[in-house]
Amino acid sequence: LTVILPFYNELELIGQAMQSTLDLDYPHYNVIAVSDGSTDGSYEIAKQCEGDYDFGTVRVFSKPNGGKVSALNFAIGLSDGEWILSIDGDGKIDPD
């Protein structure tokens, strides 16, 4: 499973969105978060979650603004998961 989290200027909510990906009750998955040209500091907040975890890895990227589809396609190109789950930068995933 690869969880993709594209975001643009989600300073107030990106922390909770990223945390919800870390709290998933799933045996193995990777997270790819992509800032689509954010200018408000949300990339820096998301970047703090980057690293290796027991469940897999969290990688955070930044790209020039091109729209949500562009950010999704960027992340899909980096994904190695059989399944892809996408959430918005202002959303949360229930751990279960």
N, C-alpha and C positions, 0 to 999 in steps of 0.2 A: 504494500500500500504506500502510495505517496500522497501526502497532504499538500496541496498547493494553496498558498495564501497570497494573492495579489493585493496590493494596497496603494493608495494615493492619498497623501495628507490625512492620515488617520491618527494624529498625535494622541488624542484623548482615549482612543479605543484599541490601538494596536497592541498594547501591553496585555490586555485581557484576551484578545484574539490569540496572540502567541501563547499565552499561558494555557489556554484551552487545548491547544495542540500538544502541549507537554503533558497534560493530564489525561490523555486518552487511555482507556483501558483496552489496549490492543497489543498483541504480542510483539510485532515487529513492524515498524513503519519509519518513513523518512519524511521530513518536512522541508519544503522549498518555499520560502517567502520572497516575494519580488516587489520591491518599491518601484512603481511606475513613474519615476521622476519626482518623488515627494520633495517638498521644499520646507516642511514644517518640523523636522526633527524626528519624524516617525521611523525613518530608516535606522537611525542611531539606536532607538529604543528596541526595535526588532533585532538588530545586530547583537544586542546583549544576550539574546537567547541562543545564538549560534553555538554549535558544538556537538560533541558526541555524548550520547545518552545510552542508558540500558536498552531502550527500545529501538535506537537507530541514530540518525543524524539530523541536525537542523542546520540548514544552509540559508543564508540571507544574501540577496543580490539587489543591486540597484541598476536600473536601466533608464535611458531617456524616455520621457513621457511619450506614449504611443497608444494609450487606451488599455482598458482591461483585457481585451482579447489579445493584444500584443503581449501583455505581461503573462497571461495564461499560456500562450504559445511558447514564450521564452522558457517558462518553467517546465512545460511538457517536454520540451527538447532536452531538458536536464534530468528528467525523471527516468528511473529504472524500475518503477513499480508495475506490477501486473494490473493493479487497480489505481485509479486516481480519484481523490476527493478534493473538491475545491470549496473553500470558504472565503467570504469577504473579510477585508481588514477590519470591519466593524462588527463582525459576527463572533459567535462562540460555538464550540462543539460540546455537546453533553459528553462527559467521560464514558458513559455506557453506550 
